[in-house]
Amino acid sequence: MAPALVQTILEKAEENEQKALQSVSVQKAVDLTYDLRHLAAFDENPIDLDEFRKNKNDYIAALTRDNAQLVVNKLFTDMETKRVDNVVVALLPKTANYMLPREKSVPKAKPPTKWEQYAKDKGIQKRKKEKLVWDETAKEWKPRFGYHGINQKKDQWMIEVPDQKDPNVDYFAEESEKKKERIAKNELQRLRNIARATKMRLPGTSGLVPNAELNKNELEKAKELVKHSTASMGKFVERLRDEKEPRNLGKKRKFEPNTSSDLSEEKSKNLAVVNQILAARKVVNDTTEDDAIRSANKLKRKSRKDGDDDEDDSGDRRKSRGGSKRPRGGKGNLGSRQSPGTQDKKRKTFKKGPQIGNRTGGRGRGRK
C-alpha cells in the first residue's frame, strides 16, 4: 500500500514539473504580427469558443503564455544578442512598426533664468573655464576646484593686508562671512528663478516691495498684514470706528448634513424657508371688482399728483435763472430737440412764472 502511494505522489510531482516546463515551441495557424520595439504582438487567430466557454480564465492564461513565448522566441532569434554580467540580453530595434500615442504631453522647454535671458538679449557667449590653473607658489598646474585644488583653505595660511586697512581685523573670518553671503545669495537667486518659472511667490514674502509711495490697495494690504501678525492672528485687534470687519477671520464655515436622521428638524427648516418667501410678498386685496377699480383710481390719482409736483419743480428752476426770455439766436432758433411733452411743460411754466424785467432783457433795468 505504501509503495503505491509513493509512486502516485512521484508521478503527480513529475506531471506538475512537466506542466511548469512546457515546450518553447508554439504552433499557430496564422503567424503573429510583431512590434519588438514595444515588445508587442498581435494575434489574429480565431478564438475557440467551446474552450473559452468551458473555462474562461484558464483559456486566457494559456493563450497569453503561448503568445508571450512567441515574442521571446522572435526577440532572441531575430535580434542581436550580447552578454552582460554573464547574462544574455537582446538589443531592441531602434524603429517601431506602430507609432503609439504619448501617455503624457510633450515636455515644455525649461524657462531661462534671469541671467540666461540677459545674456541672450546682449549676445553674451558663455566661455567654459579651464579646469587647471597655474599655481605661482607651487610652480605647477592645479585643479581650479576640488581635491588638491588651488582654492583650498588650509593652504591659505597668510593674507596680505594693504596699508590703508586695519591690521587688527580678522580677515580670515571676514573671508568666511563673505563666502557664506555668496552662497546665500546664490541660493536666493536659484529660488527666485524657480518662482519666476512657476509663477509663484517665495515663502515668507507678501508681494509688497519697499517703495517711497504706496497706493491705496498696497496700504490696505500692508495694514491687514500687520494686524494678522499678532499672536491671535488679528482676531482681537481693535478696529477703527468706520473700519469694516475683515472677512473669514477666525470663523469656520458650517455645512448642514445632506441626510438627517431627525425628519422634524428638516421639516421645520423647510417651513421656515416657505414662510420667509410668503412674508416677503405684498398681499393685494382686490378680490372684488369694486376693490380693483378703487385701487386703480387711487394709483391714477397718485401718478397725476406726482406729475404736477414735477411741473412745479421745473417752474421753480426756471424762476431762479432770471434774465431775458427772448431767444438768443444761433442753434436755439432752429427748434428744440426735446420731446413734445417736455415743450408743453416748459410753455406752461413760462405762463405761471412772474415777469422779471422787460422784453428788452437785463435784470429789471429796462426802458420805462
C-alpha positions as CSV (number, residue, x, y, z in Angstrom):
1,M,0.0,0.0,0.0
2,A,2.8,2.4,0.9
3,P,4.8,1.9,-2.3
4,A,1.8,2.5,-4.5
5,L,1.1,5.8,-2.6
6,V,4.7,6.9,-3.0
7,Q,4.5,6.1,-6.7
8,T,1.4,8.2,-7.1
9,I,2.9,11.2,-5.4
10,L,6.1,11.0,-7.6
11,E,4.0,10.7,-10.8
12,K,2.0,13.8,-9.8
13,A,5.1,15.8,-9.0
14,E,6.6,14.9,-12.3
15,E,3.5,15.9,-14.1
16,N,3.4,19.3,-12.4
17,E,7.1,19.8,-13.3
18,Q,6.3,19.0,-16.9
19,K,3.5,21.5,-16.9
20,A,5.8,24.1,-15.5
21,L,8.4,23.5,-18.1
22,Q,6.4,23.5,-21.2
23,S,7.9,23.4,-24.6
24,V,9.2,26.6,-26.1
25,S,7.8,25.8,-29.5
26,V,4.3,27.0,-30.1
27,Q,2.3,26.2,-33.2
28,K,-0.1,28.8,-34.6
29,A,-2.2,28.6,-37.8
30,V,-1.6,32.3,-38.5
31,D,1.7,33.8,-37.5
32,L,1.6,36.8,-35.2
33,T,2.3,40.4,-36.1
34,Y,5.3,41.6,-34.0
35,D,6.4,45.0,-32.9
36,L,9.6,44.2,-31.0
37,R,10.4,47.8,-30.2
38,H,7.3,47.9,-27.9
39,L,7.6,44.2,-27.0
40,A,4.1,43.7,-28.5
41,A,2.5,41.0,-30.7
42,F,-1.0,40.9,-32.4
43,D,-2.8,37.6,-32.6
44,E,-5.3,37.3,-35.5
45,N,-6.2,33.6,-34.9
46,P,-9.9,32.9,-34.2
47,I,-10.9,32.1,-30.6
48,D,-12.0,28.6,-29.8
49,L,-15.5,29.4,-28.4
50,D,-16.1,25.9,-26.8
51,E,-12.9,26.0,-24.8
52,F,-13.5,29.7,-23.9
53,R,-17.0,28.9,-22.5
54,K,-15.8,25.9,-20.5
55,N,-13.1,27.8,-18.5
56,K,-12.6,31.4,-19.4
57,N,-9.6,32.1,-17.1
58,D,-7.6,29.0,-18.0
59,Y,-8.1,29.6,-21.7
60,I,-7.0,33.3,-21.5
61,A,-3.9,32.3,-19.3
62,A,-2.8,29.6,-21.8
63,L,-3.3,31.9,-24.8
64,T,-1.3,34.7,-23.1
65,R,1.5,32.2,-22.2
66,D,1.8,31.0,-25.8
67,N,1.9,34.5,-27.3
68,A,4.5,35.7,-24.8
69,Q,6.6,32.7,-25.6
70,L,6.4,33.5,-29.3
71,V,7.5,37.1,-28.6
72,V,10.6,35.9,-26.6
73,N,11.5,33.4,-29.4
74,K,11.2,36.1,-32.0
75,L,13.3,38.5,-29.9
76,F,16.3,36.1,-29.4
77,T,16.3,34.7,-32.9
78,D,16.0,37.8,-35.0
79,M,17.7,40.5,-32.8
80,E,21.3,40.9,-31.9
81,T,22.3,39.5,-28.6
82,K,25.2,40.1,-26.2
83,R,26.4,39.0,-22.8
84,V,26.3,41.5,-19.9
85,D,27.4,40.2,-16.5
86,N,27.1,36.6,-17.6
87,V,23.5,37.2,-18.8
88,V,22.5,37.1,-22.4
89,V,20.4,40.1,-23.4
90,A,18.8,41.0,-26.7
91,L,19.0,44.5,-28.2
92,L,15.7,46.1,-29.1
93,P,15.3,47.6,-32.6
94,K,15.6,51.4,-32.9
95,T,12.5,51.8,-35.0
96,A,8.9,50.7,-34.3
97,N,6.3,49.3,-36.6
98,Y,3.5,51.3,-34.9
99,M,3.6,54.8,-33.6
100,L,1.8,54.7,-30.2
101,P,0.5,58.0,-28.7
102,R,2.2,59.5,-25.8
103,E,0.8,59.0,-22.3
104,K,1.8,62.5,-21.2
105,S,2.2,65.7,-23.1
106,V,5.5,66.7,-24.7
107,P,7.7,68.3,-22.0
108,K,7.9,72.1,-22.3
109,A,11.2,73.9,-22.7
110,K,12.7,74.9,-19.4
111,P,12.3,78.7,-18.9
112,P,15.5,80.6,-18.9
113,T,16.9,82.2,-15.7
114,K,17.3,85.9,-15.3
115,W,21.0,85.8,-16.3
116,E,20.4,83.5,-19.2
117,Q,17.7,85.8,-20.6
118,Y,20.0,88.8,-20.1
119,A,22.9,87.1,-21.8
120,K,20.7,86.1,-24.7
121,D,19.5,89.7,-25.2
122,K,23.0,91.1,-25.0
123,G,24.6,88.4,-27.1
124,I,27.0,87.2,-24.4
125,Q,28.6,83.9,-25.1
126,K,29.3,81.5,-22.3
127,R,33.0,80.6,-22.0
128,K,33.9,77.4,-20.3
129,K,36.6,77.9,-17.6
130,E,39.7,75.7,-17.8
131,K,39.9,73.0,-15.2
132,L,43.7,73.5,-14.5
133,V,45.1,76.8,-13.1
134,W,48.8,77.7,-12.8
135,D,49.9,78.0,-9.2
136,E,52.6,80.6,-8.8
137,T,53.6,79.4,-5.4
138,A,54.0,75.7,-6.2
139,K,55.0,76.3,-9.8
140,E,52.7,73.7,-11.1
141,W,49.2,73.2,-12.6
142,K,46.5,72.6,-10.1
143,P,42.7,71.9,-10.4
144,R,40.6,75.0,-10.0
145,F,38.3,73.3,-7.5
146,G,38.1,70.0,-5.6
147,Y,40.9,67.8,-4.3
148,H,44.3,69.5,-4.3
149,G,42.6,72.5,-5.8
150,I,44.1,76.0,-5.8
151,N,41.3,77.3,-3.6
152,Q,42.0,75.1,-0.6
153,K,41.5,77.0,2.6
154,K,44.2,75.0,4.6
155,D,46.9,76.1,2.1
156,Q,46.0,79.8,2.6
157,W,47.8,80.4,5.9
158,M,48.5,84.1,5.3
159,I,46.5,87.1,4.0
160,E,48.3,90.2,2.8
161,V,46.9,93.3,4.5
162,P,47.0,96.6,2.5
163,D,48.4,99.7,4.1
164,Q,45.0,101.5,4.1
165,K,43.2,98.8,6.0
166,D,43.1,98.0,9.8
167,P,45.7,95.3,10.6
168,N,43.8,94.3,13.8
169,V,40.8,92.9,11.9
170,D,40.4,89.1,11.5
171,Y,40.4,88.8,7.7
172,F,40.1,85.1,7.8
173,A,36.7,85.4,9.5
174,E,35.8,88.2,7.1
175,E,36.5,86.0,4.1
176,S,34.4,83.2,5.6
177,E,31.5,85.6,6.1
178,K,31.8,86.8,2.5
179,K,31.7,83.2,1.3
180,K,28.6,82.5,3.3
181,E,26.9,85.6,1.9
182,R,27.8,84.5,-1.6
183,I,26.3,81.0,-1.0
184,A,23.1,82.5,0.5
185,K,22.8,84.9,-2.4
186,N,23.2,82.1,-5.0
187,E,20.5,80.1,-3.2
188,L,18.2,83.1,-3.2
189,Q,18.7,83.6,-6.9
190,R,18.0,80.0,-7.5
191,L,14.7,80.1,-5.6
192,R,13.7,83.3,-7.4
193,N,14.4,81.6,-10.8
194,I,12.2,78.7,-9.7
195,A,9.4,81.1,-8.5
196,R,9.6,83.1,-11.8
197,A,9.4,79.9,-13.8
198,T,6.4,78.5,-11.9
199,K,4.8,82.0,-11.4
200,M,4.6,81.8,-7.6
201,R,5.8,83.8,-4.7
202,L,8.6,82.9,-2.4
203,P,7.6,81.7,1.1
204,G,7.6,84.5,3.6
205,T,7.0,87.3,1.1
206,S,3.8,89.3,0.9
207,G,4.2,90.7,-2.5
208,L,4.8,94.2,-1.1
209,V,8.1,96.0,-2.0
210,P,9.6,98.8,-0.1
211,N,8.6,101.9,-2.1
212,A,8.6,105.5,-1.1
213,E,4.9,105.8,-2.1
214,L,2.2,103.2,-1.8
215,N,-1.2,103.3,-3.5
216,K,-4.5,102.6,-1.7
217,N,-4.6,98.9,-2.3
218,E,-1.0,98.4,-1.1
219,L,-1.6,100.4,2.1
220,E,-4.7,98.3,2.7
221,K,-2.8,95.1,2.2
222,A,0.0,96.3,4.5
223,K,-2.5,97.2,7.2
224,E,-4.1,93.7,7.0
225,L,-0.6,92.0,7.2
226,V,0.4,94.0,10.3
227,K,-2.9,93.1,12.0
228,H,-2.6,89.5,11.0
229,S,0.9,89.3,12.5
230,T,-0.3,89.2,16.1
231,A,-0.5,86.1,18.3
232,S,-4.2,85.9,17.8
233,M,-3.9,86.2,14.0
234,G,-5.6,89.6,14.2
235,K,-8.8,88.3,15.9
236,F,-8.6,90.6,19.0
237,V,-7.1,93.7,17.3
238,E,-9.2,96.9,17.9
239,R,-10.7,98.4,14.8
240,L,-11.4,102.0,14.0
241,R,-14.9,103.5,14.1
242,D,-15.8,103.1,10.4
243,E,-13.4,100.2,9.6
244,K,-15.0,97.2,8.1
245,E,-14.6,93.8,9.7
246,P,-12.3,91.5,7.8
247,R,-13.9,88.6,6.2
248,N,-13.3,85.0,7.3
249,L,-11.4,86.0,10.5
250,G,-11.4,83.1,12.9
251,K,-14.8,81.7,11.6
252,K,-15.3,78.3,10.2
253,R,-18.0,77.5,7.7
254,K,-20.7,75.2,9.0
255,F,-22.3,72.9,6.5
256,E,-25.6,71.1,7.2
257,P,-25.7,67.4,6.6
258,N,-27.4,66.2,3.4
259,T,-29.2,63.4,5.2
260,S,-30.6,64.0,8.6
261,S,-32.0,61.3,11.0
262,D,-34.4,63.8,12.6
263,L,-37.1,64.5,10.0
264,S,-38.8,67.1,12.2
265,E,-35.7,69.3,12.1
266,E,-35.7,69.1,8.3
267,K,-39.4,69.9,8.2
268,S,-39.1,72.9,10.4
269,K,-36.3,74.3,8.2
270,N,-38.3,73.9,5.0
271,L,-41.3,75.6,6.7
272,A,-39.1,78.5,7.8
273,V,-38.0,79.0,4.2
274,V,-41.6,78.9,2.8
275,N,-42.8,81.4,5.5
276,Q,-39.9,83.7,4.7
277,I,-40.8,83.7,1.0
278,L,-44.5,84.3,1.7
279,A,-43.8,87.1,4.1
280,A,-41.7,88.9,1.5
281,R,-44.7,89.1,-0.9
282,K,-47.1,92.1,-0.8
283,V,-50.7,90.9,-0.5
284,V,-53.1,92.9,-2.6
285,N,-56.8,92.6,-1.5
286,D,-58.5,93.0,-4.9
287,T,-60.9,90.1,-4.6
288,T,-64.0,92.0,-5.9
289,E,-64.4,94.2,-9.0
290,D,-65.1,97.3,-6.8
291,D,-61.9,96.9,-4.9
292,A,-59.9,96.6,-8.1
293,I,-61.5,99.7,-9.6
294,R,-60.9,101.6,-6.4
295,S,-57.2,100.6,-6.3
296,A,-56.7,101.6,-9.9
297,N,-58.3,105.0,-9.4
298,K,-56.1,105.6,-6.3
299,L,-52.9,104.8,-8.3
300,K,-54.1,107.1,-11.1
301,R,-54.6,110.0,-8.7
302,K,-51.2,109.4,-7.2
303,S,-49.4,109.4,-10.5
304,R,-51.3,112.6,-11.6
305,K,-50.2,114.3,-8.4
306,D,-46.6,113.2,-8.8
307,G,-46.7,114.7,-12.4
308,D,-48.0,118.1,-11.0
309,D,-45.2,118.2,-8.4
310,D,-42.7,117.7,-11.2
311,E,-44.1,120.6,-13.2
312,D,-43.9,122.9,-10.1
313,D,-40.3,121.9,-9.6
314,S,-39.4,122.7,-13.2
315,G,-41.1,126.1,-12.8
316,D,-39.1,126.9,-9.7
317,R,-35.9,126.1,-11.6
318,R,-36.9,128.5,-14.4
319,K,-37.7,131.2,-11.9
320,S,-34.2,131.0,-10.3
321,R,-32.5,131.6,-13.6
322,G,-33.9,135.1,-14.3
323,G,-32.8,137.1,-17.2
324,S,-34.4,137.6,-20.6
325,K,-37.0,135.2,-22.1
326,R,-36.1,136.1,-25.6
327,P,-34.3,133.6,-27.8
328,R,-30.6,134.5,-28.3
329,G,-30.4,133.2,-31.8
330,G,-28.0,130.6,-33.1
331,K,-28.9,127.0,-32.9
332,G,-31.6,127.7,-30.4
333,N,-33.9,129.3,-33.0
334,L,-33.9,126.1,-35.2
335,G,-36.2,124.4,-32.8
336,S,-35.9,122.4,-29.6
337,R,-34.7,118.8,-29.8
338,Q,-36.8,117.8,-26.8
339,S,-40.0,115.8,-26.9
340,P,-43.4,117.5,-27.4
341,G,-44.4,116.7,-23.9
342,T,-41.4,118.5,-22.5
343,Q,-42.0,121.5,-24.7
344,D,-45.6,121.8,-23.4
345,K,-44.4,121.6,-19.8
346,K,-42.0,124.5,-20.4
347,R,-44.7,126.6,-22.1
348,K,-46.9,126.2,-19.1
349,T,-44.1,127.0,-16.8
350,F,-43.5,130.3,-18.6
351,K,-47.1,131.3,-18.1
352,K,-47.1,130.6,-14.4
353,G,-43.8,132.3,-13.7
354,P,-43.7,136.1,-12.9
355,Q,-42.4,138.6,-15.4
356,I,-38.9,139.6,-14.5
357,G,-37.7,142.7,-16.3
358,N,-38.8,143.8,-19.7
359,R,-38.6,142.2,-23.1
360,T,-35.5,144.1,-23.8
361,G,-33.6,141.8,-21.3
362,G,-31.4,142.8,-18.4
363,R,-32.1,142.5,-14.7
364,G,-35.2,144.7,-14.4
365,R,-33.3,147.8,-15.6
366,G,-35.2,148.1,-19.0
367,R,-36.6,151.2,-20.6
368,K,-39.8,152.6,-18.9
